[in-house]
Amino acid sequence: GVAFASHVCMMLLAGCVGFNIPADLEQATSAKKMRADLRELMSPSFVMFLGVVWVMGTCAGVIANFLFVFLLELGGSQSLMGLSLTMTCVSEVPVFAVSGWVIKRTGELPVLLVALACYLVRVLFYSQMEDPWSVLLVEPLHGITFGAAWAAATSYAAAHAPHGMTATTQGIVSAVHWGLGSGGGAIIGGLLWQSVGARQTFRILAVVAGFGMLLATAALWLQRRERRRADGASGVAYVKVEAAD
């Protein structure tokens, strides 16, 4: 009631502010240029990256919507759920603080690969869990599966966005993660929960996380190949210019 009404009011207020932000008409993008930019953006490695983002969103959606249900089935208390949520939130802080330093040294895709490996560990642990309090052993991994992963995803999107499409690219990544991934994960997770049970649902999610690791590996390989081709093309162009001079 009150909470929903407050949310609607705040969203309307945000919409009013957004619509009154002055637009720079000189930088307005034509439909033709938009299509060209999207073709440039949707390279094979970026499409693979979006697949990785979808897998992360799916894992996040299932965990966020059904982990506490599973803890209740195991006899967990509300205090345990609150403590678990606190641990996940606290774990994000140091990871976000160092994520930029890590990404600069390793690149985004290796960070996403590690995050998916942590998702794999988490969901396999859930599938074998008997004591609800043991969930606290793996909840700190949330700092990597969300903090490091989201920092890497937004950094990758910003680095690969065509000129003038940074916001659009971030919107695409967010839609894939929170919409297709997290939203779809909640729906599919609920159907699996009813049909095969909690433990088997987490095991299936482990397979999905493993698939995401394969996608991240493929995206990393494709990205390196695309860079080698770009460097080769630049070298050929430079040689032609030198020859012409």
N, C-alpha and C positions, 0 to 999 in steps of 0.2 A: 503494500500500500504506500506508505510514506516514503520508503526507500526507493521504490520504483518511480514515484512521482518526482522525487528529488533528482533521480538520474535523468529522467526525461527533460526536466527543466534545465539541468546543466548541459545536456546535449544541445538543446535549442539555443542556449546562450552561446555555446561554442560555435554553432552554425552561424548565428548572427555575426559574431566576430569574424569568422572566416569569410563570409560573403562581403564584408565591408573592408577587407584588405585590398588596397589598390593594386590592380594588375598592370603589369608592364606590357602594353599591347605590342610594342616593338619586338618583344621576344616571344610573341604567341607562335605556337608551332602549328604549321599547316598539317592537314591530314596526310598529304603525300610524304612530308618529311617524317611524320610520326611513324608511318609504315616502314620507311627506310631505316629509321633508328631502331625500330623493333626487330627488323631483320638482322641488323648489326648486333643487337643485344643477344638475340636467341642463337648464339653459337652452340655447337654440340656440348662444350664444356659447361656453359651456363645452364643449358637444359638439364644436364646431369646434376648440376648444383641445385636446381629447383627440386629435382627428385630427392636429393638429400634433405633439403628443407622440409619437404612433405613428410618424409619418414620421421624427422625430428618432431614435427607437429603432431603426427599420429601417436608417437610414443608419449608426448606430453599430454595429449588429450585423454588417452586411456588412463594414465597414472593420475592425473588431476581429478578425473571423475569417478574412478573406481577403487583407488588404493584405500581410501578411508572406509569404503563399503567392505572391502576385504578385511581390514583391521577389525571392523565390527563383528564380522563372521568369526574371527579368531578370538573374540572376547576382549578386544582392545577398548580402552576407555577414551572419553573425550579429552582428558588431560594428555593422554599419549598423542592423540591427533594434534592437539595444540602444540605440544613440544616438537612433534615431527615437522609441522609447518614452520615453526620458529627456526629449527635447524636448517631447513631448506632456504629460508630467507637470509639467515645470517651467512650461510655458505656462499651466497652470491657476491657479498661485499668484497672480500679479498680477491676473488676471481676477476670481477669487473675491474678492480684496481690494477691488476697486473696483465689483463688480457691484451691491452695494446702493445705492451713490451713483448709478450710472447708472439703475437701475430706478426710483428715486424721481423722477428727472427726465424719464424717457421713458415709463415704464410697461413692463409685462412683454411684451406682444405685439410692440411694435417690436423689443425685444431678440431675441425668438424669430425674427422675420422676418430680422434681420441674421444670426443663427446659421444659419438655413436657407440664406441666400445664401452663407455661408462653406462650408457642406456642398456646395453646388452647385459652387463653385470647386474644392474639394478633389477631388471625384470626377471632374470633367471633366479636371483635371490628371492624375490617376491614369490615366485612359483614354488619354491621349496620351503618357505617360511612356515614355522609352526608356532613360535612364540611371537606375539605381536610386538613386544618391546624390542625385538631384534631388528625391527625396521630402522631403528636409529643408527645402526651400523653402516647403512648404505645411503641414508638421506643426505649426508654431506656431499655426495657425488652430484647432487643437484646443482651445486655451484659450477660444475663443468658442463653438465648436460643442458643447462640453461644459460648461465652467465657467460661462460667461454664460447658456447655455441652461438648464442645470439649476437655477441660482439663480433665473432668471426663472420657470421652471415651478413650482417649489415655492412661490415667492412668490405667484404667481397662484392656486395651489390654496388656500393659506392665506387669501388675501383673499376668495375666493368660497365658502369652506366655510360651510355653515349652522352655527348655534350648536351646539356639542357634537359636530360631525362633522369636526373638523380632521384628526384621525388617519385617519379613514376616507377622507377626500378625498385625503390624501397617499398612502394605500395604493392608491387607484384610479389615481392618476397614475403611481405606481411600477410597478404591474402592467401598465399600458398601455405604458409605455416599455420596461421590462426584460423583460416577458413577451411580450406581443403584438408589440411592436416589435423589440427586440433578438433575442429568441428566434426569432420568425418570420422576421426578416431573415437570420439564420444559415441557416435551412432553405431559404428561397426563394433566397438568394444561392448556396447550394451547388448547387441544381438549375440555376440560370441559368449558373453557372460551367461545369458539365458540358455544358450544351447549346449555349451561345453563346460561351463563352470569357470571359476576364477583362475585356478592354477593353469589350466590349459590355455586360457586367454593370454596370460602372461608369457607362456611358452611360445605361443604364436607370435606375440609381440617381439620376442627375442629373435625369431626368424626375420621379422620385418626389420629390426635393427641391424641384423647381419646383412640383409639386402642393402640397407643404406650404406653400410661400410663398403660394400662392393661398388656402389654408385660413387661414393666419395673417392675411392681409389681410381675408378675410371675417369672421373672428372679431373683428378690431378694429372693423370697421364695425358688426357686430351688437352688440358691447359698447357702443359709443357710442350706438347707437339705443336700447338697453335703458336706459341711463343717462338719456337725454333723456326717455323715457317715465316713468321713476321720478321724475325731477325735476318733470315736468309733473303727475304724480299727487299729489306732495307739495304742489305749489303750489295745486292745486285743493282739497285737504283743508284747507290753511291758510286759504284764502279762505272756505270753508264755516264753519270754526270762528270766524273773525272776524265773519262775518255773523250767526252765532248769538249771539255776545256782544253 
